[in-house]
Amino acid sequence: MPKRRAQAEGERQLKTVVRPIQLVTLERMLVTPSVAQQVSLSPAAKSQEDKMASQTLVEQFRQDIGNVSSTVDERQLRQKSHDFHWYSPVLTPQLQNCLADVVVQPRSEEEIAAVVVAAVKHRIPLTVRGGGTGNYGQSVPLKGGVLVDMTGFNKVTAVESGSIRVQAGAVIGTALEAALASGQQLMMYPSTMRSATIGGYLGGGFAGIGSVRHGIIRDSGMIQSVRIMTIEEPPRILTLSGDDVGFVFHSWGTTGIILEAQLKLVPAEKWIDCIATFPTYGDVIAFGNAAFDSDLDIFLLSAVERRFGPFYKRLHKYFDGSRDAIRPIDRIGTANTKNVTLSPAASVSGRPRRRE
Ligand SMILES: Cc1cc2nc3c(=O)[nH]c(=O)nc-3n(C[C@H](O)[C@H](O)[C@H](O)COP(=O)(O)OP(=O)(O)OC[C@H]3O[C@@H](n4cnc5c(N)ncnc54)[C@H](O)[C@@H]3O)c2cc1C
């Protein structure tokens, strides 16, 4: 996809993603609204009677799932019930009391099926979670119920010429390493690749490092096929490919649980990571636009305001929060970001880390 079209599409998608629709769509995950009323109230709002009813339901649910790992430990319920929605001053107060009643961590398709069967039987809401790095509360259980932590289902099942098969709970970095070992790489991945999962990226992400070249996930042809499990009794396992992948891509887990994905691979290349800092954010944008319009073979252009500096602890040496920054990743050997410093006030740091 031409860079300009990718950018326009990216902006359009971003507008779509940013609107607060996930609060509505997540509710579609509920097995039925009436069940939600049984186990959905936030802890503060639950009456003693409600609490006992939901505890009884959860106990029956746990008995039915047998050996599948599960917990009702309060600390773990809190930790797994939240994602990176705290970036938003709007979502933070809305979601702070949302809490799952039980967290499960299945490790096989059979265990995932056992969870689905029991949730449907007891009509308990079910929310799927990968690494919990989503920014919009997509993996927050709005109505309590079962939180399905997919990170235990995490194997790379096959690396072939041109594609990789990965279970949904695998961390993206693991898939990338497996691909690199075969001289190939993923077409794109988010900067959260060390904690985000394949299922979460397909269920809630939309672009990433590599998108300047390959476009957004949906248009890139990156998803070759997905295996999913439906939420019904009995659950069905379907393999979707072609346009049908759209039924689960960017659906926040509301249309089924992604079990495994087959993703397209491209030949691995060497990339270099740089950070350039500028006195104003306007300079950052001007640099980004000029780099984008140049012949540079760019993998990522990421503009960051100085107020986010403190969160980039590992990069403090290059970006301490005193100036605004841009992080271009471009191809070694074609052109180097150091050659496109447009402003005399720009300070560019080539980082030693290289992506092979
Ligand atoms: C600092 C930062 C940088 C980011 N950069 C990017 C970026 O470059 N590009 C980008 O696209 N996003 C980005 N994100 C958002 C987020 O990291 C990505 O969407 C990421 O891929 C989510 O993966 P996860 O495993 O953490 O998913 P979660 O947050 O756990 O889940 C995301 C959604 O997917 C659903 N889900 C999870 N697993 C499954 C499954 N197996 N089946 C069905 N549904 C499932 C969840 O229910 C939820 O709705 C960023 C976030 C942060 C905090």
The ligand as an SDF file (V2000), in Angstrom:
LIG
                    3D

 53 58  0  0  0  0  0  0  0  0999 V2000
    2.5760    1.6990   25.0100 C   0  0  0  0  0  0  0  0  0  0  0  0
    1.5840    1.0290   24.0880 C   0  0  0  0  0  0  0  0  0  0  0  0
    1.8800    0.9470   22.7270 C   0  0  0  0  0  0  0  0  0  0  0  0
    0.9790    0.3380   21.8540 C   0  0  0  0  0  0  0  0  0  0  0  0
    1.2930    0.2600   20.5220 N   0  0  0  0  0  0  0  0  0  0  0  0
    0.4160   -0.3090   19.6670 C   0  0  0  0  0  0  0  0  0  0  0  0
    0.7230   -0.4100   18.2900 C   0  0  0  0  0  0  0  0  0  0  0  0
    1.7790   -0.0050   17.8330 O   0  0  0  0  0  0  0  0  0  0  0  0
   -0.1990   -0.9700   17.4750 N   0  0  0  0  0  0  0  0  0  0  0  0
   -1.3810   -1.4660   17.9550 C   0  0  0  0  0  0  0  0  0  0  0  0
   -2.1750   -1.9720   17.1770 O   0  0  0  0  0  0  0  0  0  0  0  0
   -1.6870   -1.4130   19.2690 N   0  0  0  0  0  0  0  0  0  0  0  0
   -0.8230   -0.8550   20.1320 C   0  0  0  0  0  0  0  0  0  0  0  0
   -1.1140   -0.8020   21.4680 N   0  0  0  0  0  0  0  0  0  0  0  0
   -2.3370   -1.3920   21.9700 C   0  0  0  0  0  0  0  0  0  0  0  0
   -2.0970   -2.8780   22.3980 C   0  0  0  0  0  0  0  0  0  0  0  0
   -0.8270   -3.1130   22.8290 O   0  0  0  0  0  0  0  0  0  0  0  0
   -2.2800   -3.7930   21.2500 C   0  0  0  0  0  0  0  0  0  0  0  0
   -3.6100   -3.7360   20.8420 O   0  0  0  0  0  0  0  0  0  0  0  0
   -1.9240   -5.2260   21.6370 C   0  0  0  0  0  0  0  0  0  0  0  0
   -1.7330   -5.9580   20.5300 O   0  0  0  0  0  0  0  0  0  0  0  0
   -2.9520   -5.8790   22.5270 C   0  0  0  0  0  0  0  0  0  0  0  0
   -2.4980   -7.1800   22.8370 O   0  0  0  0  0  0  0  0  0  0  0  0
   -2.7920   -7.8310   24.2450 P   0  0  0  0  0  0  0  0  0  0  0  0
   -2.3830   -9.2650   24.1930 O   0  0  0  0  0  0  0  0  0  0  0  0
   -2.2410   -7.0300   25.3340 O   0  0  0  0  0  0  0  0  0  0  0  0
   -4.3820   -7.7670   24.2330 O   0  0  0  0  0  0  0  0  0  0  0  0
   -5.4610   -7.3870   25.3790 P   0  0  0  0  0  0  0  0  0  0  0  0
   -5.2620   -5.9990   25.7970 O   0  0  0  0  0  0  0  0  0  0  0  0
   -5.3290   -8.4450   26.4510 O   0  0  0  0  0  0  0  0  0  0  0  0
   -6.7480   -7.6150   24.5780 O   0  0  0  0  0  0  0  0  0  0  0  0
   -7.0700   -6.7790   23.4960 C   0  0  0  0  0  0  0  0  0  0  0  0
   -8.4400   -7.2020   22.9550 C   0  0  0  0  0  0  0  0  0  0  0  0
   -8.3220   -8.4550   22.3080 O   0  0  0  0  0  0  0  0  0  0  0  0
   -9.2160   -9.4120   22.8920 C   0  0  0  0  0  0  0  0  0  0  0  0
   -8.5280  -10.7070   22.9120 N   0  0  0  0  0  0  0  0  0  0  0  0
   -7.3850  -11.0350   23.5360 C   0  0  0  0  0  0  0  0  0  0  0  0
   -7.0480  -12.3090   23.2590 N   0  0  0  0  0  0  0  0  0  0  0  0
   -8.0270  -12.7950   22.4520 C   0  0  0  0  0  0  0  0  0  0  0  0
   -8.2880  -14.0670   21.8560 C   0  0  0  0  0  0  0  0  0  0  0  0
   -7.4500  -15.1070   22.0180 N   0  0  0  0  0  0  0  0  0  0  0  0
   -9.4010  -14.2000   21.1170 N   0  0  0  0  0  0  0  0  0  0  0  0
  -10.2800  -13.1700   20.9230 C   0  0  0  0  0  0  0  0  0  0  0  0
  -10.0840  -11.9610   21.4760 N   0  0  0  0  0  0  0  0  0  0  0  0
   -8.9640  -11.7700   22.2290 C   0  0  0  0  0  0  0  0  0  0  0  0
   -9.5090   -8.8900   24.2940 C   0  0  0  0  0  0  0  0  0  0  0  0
  -10.7840   -9.3410   24.7590 O   0  0  0  0  0  0  0  0  0  0  0  0
   -9.4910   -7.3890   24.0560 C   0  0  0  0  0  0  0  0  0  0  0  0
  -10.7430   -6.9740   23.5820 O   0  0  0  0  0  0  0  0  0  0  0  0
   -0.2410   -0.2040   22.3540 C   0  0  0  0  0  0  0  0  0  0  0  0
   -0.5040   -0.1470   23.7380 C   0  0  0  0  0  0  0  0  0  0  0  0
    0.3880    0.4560   24.6010 C   0  0  0  0  0  0  0  0  0  0  0  0
    0.0750    0.4740   26.0650 C   0  0  0  0  0  0  0  0  0  0  0  0
  1  2  1  0
  2  3  1  0
  2 52  2  0
  3  4  2  0
  4  5  1  0
  4 50  1  0
  5  6  2  0
  6  7  1  0
  6 13  1  0
  7  8  2  0
  7  9  1  0
  9 10  1  0
 10 11  2  0
 10 12  1  0
 12 13  2  0
 13 14  1  0
 14 15  1  0
 14 50  1  0
 15 16  1  0
 16 17  1  0
 16 18  1  0
 18 19  1  0
 18 20  1  0
 20 21  1  0
 20 22  1  0
 22 23  1  0
 23 24  1  0
 24 25  2  0
 24 26  1  0
 24 27  1  0
 27 28  1  0
 28 29  2  0
 28 30  1  0
 28 31  1  0
 31 32  1  0
 32 33  1  0
 33 34  1  0
 33 48  1  0
 34 35  1  0
 35 36  1  0
 35 46  1  0
 36 37  1  0
 36 45  1  0
 37 38  2  0
 38 39  1  0
 39 40  1  0
 39 45  2  0
 40 41  1  0
 40 42  2  0
 42 43  1  0
 43 44  2  0
 44 45  1  0
 46 47  1  0
 46 48  1  0
 48 49  1  0
 50 51  2  0
 51 52  1  0
 52 53  1  0
M  END
$$$$
